Amino acid sequence: MGEETRFHGLIGAGRAMREVFSLVRRVAPTDASVLINGETGTGKELLAEALHAESRRKGRPMVCINCAALTESLLEAELFGHLKGAFTGAVADKKGRLEAADGGTLFLDEIGHMSLPLQAKLLRFLQNQTFEPVGGSVSRQVDVRLVSATNMSLAERISAGRFLADLLYRIDVIALHLPPLRERKEDLPLLADHFRKLYSRQYAKKIDRIDTSALQAMLDYSWPGNVREMENVLARAVILARQEMLTLEDLPARFQPDPARPPAGNGALPPVPGVEVGEGRLKDMERECIRQALAQCEGNKSRAAKQLGISRKALYQKMERLGLTAPAGRDD
């Protein structure tokens, strides 16, 4: 795989990803705050790592926190540190991630999950690069470049009173968007081949190539879990493969032909150099895919339909036929 298709762990040769790589090269040398937008599984942390690796801070630490994985109190202590006795269990002083990232980059993943009080404290830090650890009153100063990421609309969170507009202005100096896999299917053969090689080595199996029918099934699929889902699918396929070629039978059930499904034909798949691809687009989403899309879109059926690549009316028809209901959320 040539250097033109790989960028600090990210893989893509299509126009969308080339534009992302180009923008990273221009933005990284600055200290501007960057907000990465993208669905779950698109590689937002890899993109943050690429920003750090291309920056003048690359010799200094890059520290990451997943804001969705910690409670408010734990996240505050992890981010700002704490003094001994600040709360039950604080038996010693502890340096926070901000101090650990001094001179380098702090990556806040899923920042939209951060509570309003903690957002206000982060905003104060971004205004003057000083903060107080939990339980302390003496300010500390650090030099940190902030990169944030989210899989939700922060503008909608602001409208709902769940995100501070002033904080968005601070973290969104430069916006980077990672497109979902369904919007860059020209990169799919490259990714599939990369994961085939990766897991063939890891599991000590001789898998030389991917059958055309298996590749076509992957091209027809909408990939609600994006590159992360694809990696899991290819790892499974390599493990289960009975010959030196990945076939359609090695893929999960959701990729297998459905005899009840009418022939597709409402649009051509994107051309892929070196791969013969027929026409077709996924018309009938499986129950698991629809559930995942609705969950990722917080019950918003219009966004879920767009993510699945179908109309809102078609989504309603499929949900009714499959007996599915959306999680609580907006219905527009």
Disulfide bonds with the S-S distance in Angstrom:
none
